[in-house]
Amino acid sequence: MENKYLEVTALTRYLKHKFDSDPNLKNVYLKGEISNLKFHTTGHLYFSIKDDNSKINAIMFMTNAKKLLFRPTDGMKVLVTGRISVYEQTGSYQIYIDEMLEDGVGNLYIAFEQLKEKLNKEGLFNKEHKRPIPKIPKRVGVITASTGAAIKDIISTIKRRFPLCETYLFPSLVQGDGAKDDIVKKIALANTFDLDVLIVGRGGGSIEDLWPFNEEIVARAIYNSKIPVVSAVGHEIDFTIADYVADLRAPTPTGAAEMVVPNINDVINHVDQLKIRLNESINKKINYLKLYLDSIKNSFVIKNPLIMYDNKKQKLDLLVEKINKAILLKVENKRKYFDNLKNSYIFKNPDSLYKEDKTILKNILEKLELLNPLSILKRGYTLTYINETIITDIKKININDQIKTKFNNGYIVSQVIGKEENNER
C-alpha cells in the first residue's frame, strides 16, 4: 500500500516535467499588473503579475532585465513574454520572463525604432556633428517644466557647483499633446539669447510621459540649434531620440547640471595653480633678464666705452687712407694718359694726319672715277637711249624708232632706217 504514495518532490518534478515539455507553455504571452516588485542585488527582478481574479509569480533574470527601456514599478500594467515552469522548492508555477513592455506602448516602441533608424541614416547622430560643451559657461539655458523636481534639482546643483553662472529658464510643457510644439518653440526662443549651453529635459515617467522627446520635430530642433544642447530626460535607463541627437546626453536632470558647470572649488584650485605657475614663470624671466643685464653691465665695452670709439676711429683712418690712395692713383693714371697724348706723333705733327687723309681721299676718288659710267664717254664711247632707257640689245630697237645717242659733250637724235644684227655669240 505504501508504494502508492509519492513524495512531494517526486510529484513536483513530475509536474515540472509536464510544464517544461508542453510546447504551449514554452512561449507564453501575458498581460497584467505588476505587484510585490523586488529589485535583487544580483540584478534579477522578482514580482507578481495579476489581473482582477488571479495572479502568477514572475522572475526576470538580470540578462533580460538590463534590456528594459523603462523602470518597472508596482501597479504598472505590462505585456510579458516568457515560459511557464515549476519552482521545485515551493512547488509553485511561475513565468520566467524574456521580454517586457508597458501595456499599450508596443506601437510606441515600434515608432521609436523606426524614427531612430531614419534619423541615424540621415547622420543626425554622427559624432562629427556633436559640438563641444564649454568648460566654464557664463549663461545656461534650461527648457523644462517650471514646476517639479527637475528644474529645482538643476538650479540648486548649478548654484551649489558654480554660483557665478547665470541660469535662464524657458518653461515648457514636457508631456501631453502640445508638448512637442512647445519644446520646439522654446528651443527657437532660447537661440535668440546669448547662451553658452542649453539643457533640454524633464524628470522620470512612463514612455508616454517621455514621448514628446521622441518626436521628430523635437529631434530636428535640437540638431539645428546653434547652442550646444544637453539632453536630460528621465532616469539613467530611459533613452529617447533627443538623447541620440543632442550634443551630450545626461543620465538625469541633476546629472546634466553637474556636466555643464564645473565645481567652483576645482576652478579655484586650478586658478591657484595657474597663479603659481605664472609667478614662477615671471620670476624665472626676471632672473634671466637680471643675469642678462648684469652680463651687459660687466661687459668689456660698457666698462671701457672709449675702446669702441678708438676702434671705429682707427677703421675710419684706414678708410680715409684707402680713399686718398685711390684718388692719387686715378690722378696719376690720367696724368700719364695726357702725357702720352702730348708726346704722340700725331699730336706733334698734326699735318701728317691731314696729308695721310688727303692721300686716302684721292685714292677713293680715283676708284670712284673708274667706276663712273660717264667716264668712258671721254674716251670716245657713247650711250644710246630709247625712251630714256639705255639700249643694251639691238633686238630692242625697231625700224623707224627714234633713238638718242649721248656723247661726252652732248646728244644727237636720229631715226632708225635699218639695222643689222650680229648673230655671233
C-alpha positions in Angstrom: 0.0 0.0 0.0 2.8 2.4 0.8 4.1 2.2 -2.8 1.0 4.0 -3.9 2.1 7.2 -2.2 4.5 9.7 -3.8 6.9 12.0 -2.2 6.2 15.7 -2.7 9.5 16.1 -4.5 8.6 13.4 -7.0 5.2 14.9 -7.7 6.8 18.4 -8.1 9.4 17.0 -10.5 6.7 15.2 -12.5 4.6 18.4 -12.8 7.7 20.4 -13.7 8.5 17.9 -16.5 4.9 18.2 -17.7 5.2 22.0 -17.8 8.6 22.0 -19.4 7.6 19.5 -22.1 4.4 21.3 -23.0 5.1 23.4 -26.2 2.1 25.7 -25.4 4.0 26.8 -22.2 7.3 27.5 -23.8 6.4 30.8 -25.3 3.5 32.4 -23.4 2.2 36.0 -23.8 0.6 37.5 -20.7 -0.7 40.9 -19.7 -1.4 42.1 -16.2 -0.3 44.4 -13.4 3.0 44.3 -11.5 2.8 43.8 -7.8 5.2 43.0 -5.0 8.2 44.1 -7.1 11.7 43.5 -5.7 15.0 44.5 -7.2 17.5 41.9 -6.1 21.2 42.8 -5.5 22.1 40.4 -8.3 20.1 42.4 -10.8 17.2 39.9 -11.0 13.6 41.2 -10.8 11.1 39.3 -8.6 7.4 40.2 -8.7 3.8 39.0 -9.5 1.6 39.7 -12.4 -2.1 39.8 -11.6 -5.5 40.7 -13.0 -8.8 41.1 -11.3 -9.1 37.5 -10.4 -5.7 35.8 -10.4 -2.0 36.2 -10.2 1.2 34.4 -11.1 4.7 34.7 -9.7 7.3 36.1 -12.2 11.0 36.3 -12.4 13.2 38.3 -14.9 16.9 37.4 -14.7 19.5 40.2 -14.9 20.5 39.4 -18.5 17.0 40.3 -19.8 16.3 43.0 -17.1 19.2 45.0 -18.4 17.5 45.3 -21.8 14.4 47.1 -20.3 13.9 50.6 -21.7 11.8 51.6 -18.7 11.9 51.2 -14.9 9.2 48.8 -13.7 7.0 49.9 -10.7 4.2 48.3 -8.7 0.8 48.9 -10.3 2.3 49.3 -13.8 0.4 47.4 -16.5 2.8 45.3 -18.6 3.0 42.9 -21.6 5.3 40.0 -20.9 6.7 37.1 -23.0 8.3 34.0 -21.4 8.0 30.4 -20.4 5.9 28.7 -17.7 7.6 26.3 -15.3 7.5 25.0 -11.8 9.8 26.1 -9.0 10.6 22.9 -7.2 11.4 24.3 -3.7 7.9 25.8 -3.3 6.0 23.7 -5.8 4.5 26.8 -7.3 4.4 27.5 -11.0 5.7 30.8 -12.3 6.7 32.6 -15.5 10.3 33.2 -16.5 10.2 36.5 -18.4 12.3 37.1 -21.5 10.8 40.4 -22.7 8.5 43.0 -21.0 6.8 46.1 -22.4 4.5 48.6 -20.8 0.9 47.7 -21.8 -0.4 49.9 -24.6 3.0 51.2 -25.7 4.1 48.4 -28.1 3.3 50.6 -31.1 5.3 53.4 -29.5 8.4 51.3 -29.3 8.0 50.4 -33.0 7.7 54.1 -33.9 10.7 54.8 -31.7 12.9 52.3 -33.5 11.7 53.4 -37.0 12.4 57.1 -36.3 15.8 56.2 -34.7 16.8 54.3 -37.8 15.6 57.1 -40.1 17.5 59.9 -38.3 20.6 57.7 -37.9 20.7 57.2 -41.7 20.4 60.9 -42.2 23.5 61.4 -40.0 21.8 63.3 -37.2 23.5 61.1 -34.6 27.0 61.3 -36.1 29.9 62.3 -33.8 31.2 64.9 -36.2 28.1 66.9 -35.7 28.5 67.0 -31.9 29.5 70.4 -30.6 31.8 70.7 -27.5 30.3 71.9 -24.3 32.0 75.0 -22.9 34.1 74.1 -19.8 33.2 77.3 -17.9 29.8 78.6 -19.2 28.6 82.0 -18.2 24.9 81.5 -19.1 23.0 78.2 -19.1 19.5 77.9 -20.6 17.0 75.2 -19.3 14.0 74.0 -21.2 11.7 72.0 -18.8 8.5 72.4 -16.8 8.5 75.4 -14.4 7.4 73.2 -11.6 8.6 69.8 -10.5 11.8 68.3 -9.2 13.8 68.6 -12.4 14.1 72.4 -12.5 14.7 72.5 -8.8 17.5 70.0 -9.0 19.1 71.8 -11.9 19.0 75.2 -10.4 20.2 74.0 -6.9 23.0 72.0 -8.5 24.3 74.9 -10.6 24.1 77.3 -7.7 26.0 74.9 -5.5 28.7 73.9 -8.0 29.2 77.2 -9.8 27.2 80.2 -8.5 28.9 82.6 -10.9 26.8 81.1 -13.8 23.5 82.6 -14.7 20.5 80.3 -15.3 17.7 81.1 -17.8 14.5 79.1 -17.5 12.3 78.7 -20.6 9.2 77.0 -19.1 7.7 74.4 -21.4 5.2 71.6 -21.5 7.0 68.3 -21.2 4.2 65.8 -21.7 0.9 65.7 -23.5 -0.3 66.6 -27.0 1.1 70.1 -27.1 4.4 69.4 -25.5 6.4 68.7 -28.7 5.4 72.0 -30.3 6.1 73.9 -27.1 9.5 72.4 -26.7 10.4 73.3 -30.3 9.1 76.8 -29.7 11.2 77.2 -26.6 14.4 75.9 -28.3 13.9 78.6 -31.0 13.4 81.2 -28.3 16.5 80.1 -26.4 18.6 80.5 -29.6 17.8 84.2 -29.6 19.7 84.6 -26.3 23.4 84.7 -25.8 23.7 81.3 -24.1 26.7 79.0 -23.8 24.8 75.7 -23.4 21.1 74.6 -23.3 19.7 71.8 -21.1 16.5 70.2 -22.5 14.7 67.6 -20.5 12.4 66.5 -17.6 12.2 64.1 -14.7 11.3 60.4 -15.0 8.0 58.9 -16.1 6.4 56.4 -18.3 7.2 56.1 -22.0 4.0 58.0 -22.8 5.2 60.8 -20.5 8.6 61.0 -22.1 7.2 60.6 -25.7 7.5 64.3 -26.7 11.3 63.8 -26.6 10.9 61.0 -29.2 9.1 63.3 -31.7 10.9 64.1 -35.0 10.3 67.8 -34.8 12.0 68.0 -31.4 14.9 66.0 -32.6 15.4 68.3 -35.6 15.1 71.4 -33.5 17.8 70.1 -31.2 20.0 69.2 -34.2 19.6 72.7 -35.8 20.2 74.6 -32.5 23.1 77.0 -32.7 23.6 76.5 -29.0 25.1 73.2 -27.8 22.3 71.0 -26.3 22.5 68.6 -23.4 19.6 66.1 -23.2 18.4 65.2 -19.7 15.3 63.1 -20.0 14.0 60.8 -17.3 16.2 58.3 -15.4 19.5 56.7 -16.4 17.8 53.7 -18.0 15.5 56.0 -20.1 16.7 56.6 -23.6 14.9 59.0 -26.1 15.6 60.2 -29.6 16.6 63.6 -28.0 19.4 61.7 -26.3 20.9 60.5 -29.5 20.7 63.7 -31.4 21.9 66.0 -28.6 25.5 67.1 -28.3 25.7 65.4 -24.9 23.4 63.0 -23.0 23.0 63.3 -19.2 21.5 60.4 -17.2 19.3 62.7 -15.2 18.5 66.5 -15.0 20.8 66.7 -11.9 23.5 64.9 -13.9 23.1 67.5 -16.7 23.7 70.4 -14.3 26.8 68.6 -13.0 28.1 68.1 -16.5 27.6 71.7 -17.8 29.1 73.6 -15.0 32.4 72.9 -13.2 32.8 72.7 -9.4 33.8 76.1 -8.3 36.4 74.7 -5.8 38.0 72.9 -8.7 38.1 76.1 -10.7 39.6 78.0 -7.7 42.3 75.3 -7.3 43.0 75.4 -11.0 43.3 79.2 -10.9 45.6 79.0 -7.9 47.8 76.5 -9.8 47.9 78.9 -12.7 48.9 81.7 -10.5 51.7 79.7 -9.0 52.9 78.7 -12.5 52.6 82.3 -13.7 54.6 83.6 -10.7 57.2 81.0 -11.3 57.4 81.9 -14.9 57.6 85.6 -14.2 60.3 85.2 -11.6 62.2 82.9 -13.9 62.0 85.6 -16.6 63.0 88.4 -14.2 66.0 86.4 -13.0 67.1 85.6 -16.6 66.8 89.3 -17.5 68.8 90.3 -14.4 71.6 88.0 -15.4 71.5 89.3 -18.9 71.6 92.9 -17.7 74.5 92.1 -15.3 76.4 90.5 -18.2 75.9 93.7 -20.2 77.0 95.9 -17.3 80.1 93.8 -16.8 81.0 93.6 -20.4 84.4 95.0 -21.6 82.8 97.5 -23.9 80.5 99.0 -21.3 83.3 99.3 -18.8 85.7 100.7 -21.5 83.4 102.6 -23.9 86.4 104.6 -25.4 87.8 101.4 -26.7 84.9 101.0 -29.0 85.4 104.6 -30.2 89.1 104.0 -30.8 88.4 101.0 -32.9 85.9 103.0 -35.0 88.4 105.9 -35.3 91.1 103.6 -36.5 88.8 102.0 -39.0 87.9 105.4 -40.3 91.5 106.4 -40.7 92.1 103.3 -42.7 89.2 104.1 -45.0 90.4 107.7 -45.5 93.9 106.5 -46.3 92.5 103.9 -48.8 90.3 106.6 -50.5 93.3 109.0 -50.8 95.4 106.3 -52.4 92.7 105.5 -54.8 92.3 109.2 -55.8 96.0 109.7 -56.2 96.2 106.6 -58.3 93.4 107.8 -60.5 95.0 111.2 -60.9 98.4 109.6 -61.8 96.8 107.4 -64.4 95.1 110.4 -66.1 98.3 112.4 -66.0 100.2 109.6 -67.7 97.4 109.3 -70.3 97.6 113.1 -71.2 101.4 113.0 -71.3 101.2 110.2 -73.8 98.8 112.2 -75.8 101.0 115.3 -75.8 104.1 113.2 -76.8 102.3 111.3 -79.5 103.4 111.6 -83.2 100.0 112.9 -84.4 99.8 115.5 -81.6 103.3 116.8 -82.5 102.7 116.5 -86.3 99.0 117.3 -86.9 99.8 118.0 -90.7 100.8 114.4 -91.2 97.3 113.3 -90.2 95.9 115.7 -92.9 98.3 114.5 -95.5 97.5 110.9 -94.8 93.8 111.6 -95.0 94.3 113.6 -98.3 96.1 110.7 -99.9 93.4 108.2 -98.8 90.7 110.6 -100.2 92.5 110.9 -103.5 92.7 107.1 -103.9 89.0 106.8 -103.2 88.1 109.5 -105.8 90.2 107.8 -108.4 88.4 104.5 -107.8 85.1 106.2 -108.0 86.1 107.8 -111.2 87.0 104.5 -112.7 83.6 103.1 -111.7 81.7 106.2 -113.1 79.9 105.0 -116.3 80.2 108.5 -117.8 84.0 108.5 -117.7 84.1 106.2 -120.7 82.5 108.9 -122.8 85.7 110.9 -122.5 87.4 108.1 -124.3 85.1 108.2 -127.4 82.4 105.8 -126.3 78.7 106.7 -126.5 75.5 105.6 -124.8 72.3 105.0 -126.8 68.9 105.6 -125.3 65.3 104.9 -126.4 62.6 106.4 -124.2 65.3 107.4 -121.7 66.4 103.7 -121.3 69.9 102.7 -122.3 69.9 100.2 -125.1 71.9 97.1 -124.4 70.4 94.8 -127.1 69.8 95.6 -130.7 66.7 93.5 -130.7 65.0 96.1 -128.6 65.2 98.6 -131.5 62.8 98.6 -134.4 62.9 100.3 -137.8 61.7 103.9 -137.6 62.3 104.1 -133.8 63.7 107.4 -132.7 66.9 107.0 -130.6 69.2 109.4 -128.7 72.9 109.0 -128.6 74.9 110.6 -125.8 78.4 111.8 -126.3 80.8 113.3 -123.8 79.7 116.8 -124.6 76.1 116.4 -125.9 73.4 114.4 -127.6 72.2 113.6 -131.2 68.7 112.4 -132.1 68.3 110.0 -135.1 65.8 107.7 -136.7 66.5 104.0 -137.4 66.2 103.2 -141.1 67.8 99.9 -140.9 69.6 97.5 -138.5 72.0 94.6 -138.8 72.2 92.0 -136.1 75.4 90.2 -135.2 74.4 86.5 -134.7 77.8 85.6 -133.3 77.8 85.0 -129.6 
